[in-house]
Amino acid sequence: MKVILDIKDSKVPFVMELLKSFSFIKTQPLSDEKMRLISEMKDAVDNLSLVKKGKLKARPARELLDEL
């Protein structure tokens, strides 16, 4: 399982050292760019879920393409 943690900057060294002490946990810091991409993808999935539930109105793809 993969988990993303949001850690206060001042606590990062402590948490990273703690996680490294467990042989069954692998750590890999993510760049700001990758975190932004993950966040945007999560937002898109959340929006899609809202559209499927009828709580958010979707735009037709043609309308979006016409704007470009």
N, C-alpha and C positions, 0 to 999 in steps of 0.2 A: 504494500500500500504506500502511496505517496501522499505527503502532507505538506502544506505550505503554512509556515508560521510567520506571524507579523510580530517582530520582537523590537522592543524599545532599543534604540541605538546604544544606549549606555550599558545594556545587559547582553548585547550580542556576544562579546568574548566569553562571558560566563556560560551562556547557554550552548555555544558551539563547543566549548571544552567539555561540558557535561555530556552532550550528545556523542562526542568522539570517544568518550569513555565506555560506551556500550558497543560491543563487537558486532551486534546485530543491526546497528543503525549506520547508514552511510549518509554523509552530508555533502551537499553541493550547493554553494551559494549561487544565486541567480543574479544576472545583471539587471540594471534598471529597465533596460529595453525589453528583456524577457518578462519581467514582472508586469510591465505595462501591457504587453501582448496578452499575457494570461488574464489580467484584469479585464481587458476589452473583450476577450473571448467569453469570460464568465458573464459579463454584462449582456452580451449578445444571447447567450443561452437563457439567461433569466428573462430577457425580453421575449424570446420565442415561447417560453413557458407561459408568460402572461398573455400572449396572443392566442395560444391554444386554449387558454382558460376563458378567453373572451374579455379579459380585463384591459387589453391594450389593442388598439386598432393597427393593423398592418398596412403598409403601403404596397401597391402593386409594383412589381419589378420594372415594368415598362415605365412607370412614372419616375422611378429612381434613375433609370438609364437616360431618360429624356432630359433630366437635369444636368447630366454630365455633358 
